[in-house]
Amino acid sequence: SRALQLVRRFPGIRGKGRRNIRQRGGARGGRALALLIHEARRFQLAGLARRGRRLLEPVGRDVRPTADQGKEAMFNIIQFDVEGRKVLDLFAGTGQLGIEALSRGAAECLFVDSARDSVRLVQENRRCGLAARVLQCDALGILKSGEKFDLIFLDPPYGSGLEAKAIETVKEFDILSRGGIMVVETRPETALPVLPPEYGTTKTYRYGKIKLTVITRGNN
């Protein structure tokens, strides 16, 4: 059965799903199969120091993790600008972007999301052994704290308009450090606010149905 195939393919699968499949002979374990598929859909971060460690993904549609292609492209773009940085993963979702940054040598990361389920996911996922702070609060509100960051990830729900509000708030409260980088993931058709000259270069990259905008602040 498909369930037994998943067990063989992903030997790390454990717990209720695997027990139910054994008890029901593998053929009739519909709920167990769903649990196993959820487990099998855990993706592994390429940069994690602990090999074999996977992140939990959401079961529903309220959280939209960055697609593997987009995440890989994103970190290829900023690969030399991660180590030693203080990171903000806003609208954190599963926390995959911040955790990937930590695994690549970022000094610290603050994960922020307003959704309780997302915060729980981040708290579970950071058990990979990476030090981090996790806050459940209004994402735009935390930008008004005045705390500065060297690398900011903005990946709000598509169509919410929150990316534009977040960029404006970052500018207003001056929380992106000089020489810092802000990475924004949106749909290709989404327009972003024009930033003042001190924010230096803005580059856009398209990967299928997503657009990555990389904003680099000047050192002046």
Summary of the structure (lengths in Angstrom):
residues: 220
radius of gyration: 18.9
end to end distance: 62.0
largest distance: 66.6
contacts: 693
relative contact order: 0.12
helix: 36%
strand: 23%
